[in-house]
């Protein structure tokens, strides 16, 4: 009489493989609602096309928009600590993404002033 191959704890290998396949299938099905969401639903966005980030007024307006975006994006979190951490993370990420834009605005201002 042949014995079936067994894995740890006496579970047959075929049962372990079946379990793994079903786990992967369930994870894929769980990800479908996230995949179906538009990209804008997964990220906090701030419009900057009307701002000059090289000026104090432009940066102040940008920071107000960042604060608003962070509050809106993290609003559904229940824990105050989680909400605060989320808002700070959104602020940091948006400020990092604004740095190249601010540098480009500053370079454009410098070229404009040099041309005068």
C-alpha positions as CSV (number, residue, x, y, z in Angstrom):
1,X,0.0,0.0,0.0
2,X,1.4,3.4,-1.0
3,X,1.4,6.3,1.3
4,X,0.4,9.7,0.1
5,X,3.1,12.3,0.3
6,X,2.6,14.4,3.4
7,X,3.7,17.8,4.5
8,X,4.2,19.1,8.0
9,X,1.6,18.1,10.6
10,X,0.4,15.2,8.6
11,X,-1.6,17.2,6.0
12,X,-1.6,15.6,2.6
13,X,0.3,17.6,0.0
14,X,-2.7,17.7,-2.3
15,X,-4.8,19.4,0.4
16,X,-2.0,21.9,1.0
17,X,-1.8,22.7,-2.7
18,X,-5.5,23.1,-2.9
19,X,-5.5,25.4,0.1
20,X,-2.8,27.6,-1.5
21,X,-4.6,27.8,-4.8
22,X,-7.9,28.8,-3.1
23,X,-6.1,31.4,-1.0
24,X,-4.6,33.0,-4.1
25,X,-8.0,33.0,-5.8
26,X,-9.7,34.6,-2.8
27,X,-7.0,37.3,-2.7
28,X,-7.4,38.0,-6.4
29,X,-11.2,38.4,-6.0
30,X,-10.7,40.7,-3.0
31,X,-8.5,43.0,-5.1
32,X,-11.1,43.4,-7.8
33,X,-13.0,46.3,-6.2
34,X,-9.8,48.2,-5.7
35,X,-8.8,47.6,-9.4
36,X,-12.2,48.8,-10.5
37,X,-11.8,52.2,-8.7
38,X,-10.7,55.2,-10.8
39,X,-7.1,56.4,-10.1
40,X,-8.5,59.6,-8.5
41,X,-10.2,57.6,-5.8
42,X,-6.9,56.1,-4.6
43,X,-4.9,59.3,-4.3
44,X,-5.2,62.7,-2.8
45,X,-4.8,65.4,-5.6
46,X,-4.2,69.1,-5.5
47,X,-4.5,71.4,-8.5
48,X,-1.4,73.6,-9.0
49,X,-1.8,74.8,-12.6
50,X,-3.1,78.2,-11.4
51,X,-0.4,78.7,-8.7
52,X,3.2,79.9,-8.9
53,X,4.9,77.9,-6.3
54,X,8.0,80.1,-6.4
55,X,6.2,82.9,-4.6
56,X,5.1,83.0,-0.9
57,X,1.5,83.6,-1.9
58,X,1.5,80.6,-4.3
59,X,3.1,78.3,-1.6
60,X,0.6,79.5,1.0
61,X,-2.3,78.7,-1.3
62,X,-0.8,75.3,-2.1
63,X,-0.4,74.5,1.6
64,X,-4.0,75.4,2.2
65,X,-5.0,73.0,-0.6
66,X,-2.8,70.3,0.7
67,X,-4.4,70.6,4.2
68,X,-7.8,70.4,2.6
69,X,-6.9,67.4,0.5
70,X,-5.3,65.6,3.5
71,X,-8.5,66.2,5.6
72,X,-10.7,64.9,2.8
73,X,-8.6,61.9,1.9
74,X,-8.2,60.7,5.5
75,X,-11.7,61.6,6.7
76,X,-13.1,58.1,6.7
77,X,-10.5,56.7,9.2
78,X,-12.0,56.1,12.6
79,X,-9.0,56.3,14.9
80,X,-7.7,59.8,15.6
81,X,-4.1,58.6,15.6
82,X,-4.6,56.9,12.2
83,X,-6.3,60.0,10.8
84,X,-3.4,62.2,12.0
85,X,-0.8,59.8,10.6
86,X,-2.7,59.6,7.3
87,X,-2.9,63.4,7.0
88,X,0.8,63.9,7.8
89,X,1.7,61.2,5.2
90,X,-0.5,63.0,2.6
91,X,1.1,66.3,3.4
92,X,4.6,65.0,3.2
93,X,4.0,63.2,-0.1
94,X,2.3,66.2,-1.7
95,X,5.0,68.6,-0.5
96,X,7.7,66.3,-1.9
97,X,5.9,66.2,-5.3
98,X,5.6,70.0,-5.3
99,X,9.4,70.6,-5.0
100,X,10.2,70.0,-8.7
101,X,7.3,72.2,-9.7
102,X,8.5,75.0,-7.4
103,X,12.0,74.7,-8.8
104,X,10.7,74.9,-12.3
105,X,8.6,78.0,-11.4
106,X,11.7,79.6,-9.8
107,X,13.8,78.9,-12.9
108,X,11.2,80.4,-15.1
109,X,11.0,83.5,-13.0
110,X,14.9,83.8,-13.1
111,X,14.8,83.5,-16.9
112,X,12.1,86.1,-17.1
113,X,14.0,88.5,-14.9
114,X,17.3,87.9,-16.8
115,X,15.6,88.6,-20.1
116,X,14.6,92.1,-18.9
